[in-house]
Amino acid sequence: MLSKRGVSNSSTPESAAISEDREEIERIVTYGLGISYHDSEGRLVTAEFDSFYLLSGYFPNSGDGLRRLMYRISQWDPSLGNYIKYELEKLKPVILTGDLNCAHQEIDIYDPAGNKRSAGFTIEERESFETNFLSRGFVDTFRRQYPHAVGYTYWGYQHGGRKTNKGWQLDYFLISESIANKVHDSYILPDITDSDHSPIGLILQL
C-alpha cells in the first residue's frame, strides 16, 4: 500500500518520502538465503549498513526426538556459513544475532550431563556451530568478553523457568574477527522477563 501511494502521488512531498523510504529499506534489507527450502521458513533477515552487514536469525530447533537434527547440521548451518563467508564477508564484516538454538559450551547450559541428547546441546549441533561459524572466523562476543561467566538467555517454562534458573544460552552476537576488537560490551538483560528469552545487547566502537 505504501509503495502504491508513493508511485501514484509522487508529486506530494509526503508520498514521495514514503516511496523513497520504502525503496531505501528494500535496498538494504533482504530476506533469506536465496535457497527456497530454507527461505520458506522465514529464518533470516540481512540488513546492509555502511560498514557492516547485520543478520538476524532464528536457527532451526532440532526438535523432539531430534527429528530435524540432520537438516540443522547438514543443510542449514553449512548454507548459512557459506552465505556469510563467500557472499557477505568478502564485501564487509558481518554481525550475526538471534536465537541460534545451540548452547555451545557446557557453561552455556544448566545441566550439561543430563542434556547431552537434548535438542540444542547435542555434540553434533555443538560441533556444527564450531565448524560452520566459530572456526570460520566468527567470534562469540559474550563468551570472549566473559569467558567464565554463566549467562543464560533462555529458560524453558516446563522447568520452572527463571525461578529455578535452569537456563541455556541460545542467543548470541557473533561477529567477524576483523571487528572483534571494536566490541565495547556484549551483555544479557535477564531482568527483562516478558519472554522465555532475555534480550541481549552489543556495543561496538566503529
N, C-alpha and C positions, 0 to 999 in steps of 0.2 A: 504493500500500500504506500509506504513512504517513497519508494522508488518511482512508482507511477505518478504520484503527486509531483515529485520533483521534475519529471520529464514534461508533464502536461502544463505545468505552471512555472516554467523555468524563468519567466521574466520577473517573478517576485523574489525579493531577497530571501524571504523565509524559506520558500520551497527550494530555491537554489542551494541554500545552505544545507537543507536536509539531503538533497541529492548528492552534494559534494561530500557530506559526512558519510553517507552510505557507500559511496564509491571508495572513500578512503578506508573504511572498515573492510570492504571486500578486497582491497589491495593488500592489506597487511594481515588479514585473518584467513586461514584455510582450515578445512575440516578433514580429518582422517589422514590416511597414508597413501591414498590413491590406489588401494587394493580393496576391491569390493567386499570380499568375505570378511575383512576386518572392519571396514568402514560402515557396514550395515549395523554395527552395534554402537556407533557414535562414541568412541572411546578417546578421541584425541582432538585437541584444538591447538593450532600453531599460530602464534602472533609474531609478526616481524617488527622489530624496533631498529633504531639506527645502529646500535652497537651489539645487538644480540637477538636471538630467537627465544621466545618464551613458549614452552609447550606445557599444556595442562592435560593430564591423562588420568584415566580410570582403568587400571590394568585388569584383565580378566581374573576372576576368582576361580581357582581350580575346582571348587565346589564339593558337595557331599560325595564321598566315595572317590574323590579326585578325578571325577569324570571328565574334566576339562584340562587336566594336567598336561597332556601331550600337546594340546592346542597352545597352551600358555608357553611351554618351554621350547617347542619345535617350530612354532609359527609366529605367534605374536611378538615375543621377545626378540628373536632374530630380525624380524621385519622392521620393528621399531628401531633397533640398534643400527641397522643398515641405513634406514632413512635419516637418522641423526648423523651418522658418520659420513655418509657419502653424498647426501643431498644438502644438508644444512651446515655442518661444521666446516666444510671447505669454503664457506662464504663468511661465516661469523660464528662466535661462540653460542652455545646453547644452554638454556636453563630449563630443566625438566622438573615439573612438580605435579603433585596429586597423590591419590590413593594408589600406590603401586603394588598393593596386595602381596607384599613379601616382607617378613621380618628377617633381615639379612643375617644378623648375628645372634648368638644366644642371649646377649644382653638386651636384645630388642623384643623379648617376649618373657612373660611372667613364669612360665613353666616349660623350659626348653626340653627337658627329658620326657615330659608327658605329651609333647605336641609334635614329635618328630614325623608323624604321618598326618598331621593336620594341614589342611589347605592353607598356604601362606608360609609354611615353615618346613616343608619337605626339603630334603637335601637337593632334590632335582631343581626346585624353584630357586633355592639359595645359590646353587652353582650357576644357574642360568642368569640370575641377577648379576652375579660377579662377571661371568663371561661376556654377556651382551652389553653391559653398561660400565661397571667399575673398571674392568680390565681394558676397556677401550678408551680410557682417558676421562671418565666421569668421576666426580668427587661427591661423596655424601657429605654435605656441608655440616650437618648437625654432628655427625659422628667424628669428623675431622676436628671440629672445634671442641667437642666434649667427648673424648674417647672413652671415658669410664662412667659417664652419666647414664642413669636409667631415665629414658624419656619416651614414655608411651604416648601414642596418638589415637589409639582405638581401644575401646572397652566393650566387649560383647554383652548385650543385655542378658543373655542366658546365663552368664556367670556372675550376675550381680553388679555388672558394670563397674563404675568408678568406686563404689563403696568398698569393694574388695581389692581394688587396684590390680585386677587380673587383666593386664593390658598387653598390647602389642604396639610396636612402632611399624606402621604401614605407610605413613605419609612422609614424603621426602621433598627436599630440594636437592637434585643432582645437577651439577654444573660442569661445564668444560674446564679441564685443568688449566687452560690458558687464562682463566679469570678467577681461579680459586683464591689467589692472593688478594682479590678485591673484596672478599667477604668480611664485612664488619661484624655481623652477628647472624646466627641461624638459631631459631628458637621455636618453642612449643608453648601454646597457651592453654594448659589443662584446666584452668578455672572457668573457661567458657564451655558450658555444658548443654548447649542446645541440641547437640547431636551425639551419636556414639563415637564420633571422631572429633578430635580437637583441631582448631586452626593451627597452622604453622606459619612462620614468617621468615623472611630473608632480607637482610640489609646489605646492599652492595655499595662500595665506593668506586664508581666507574670514572 
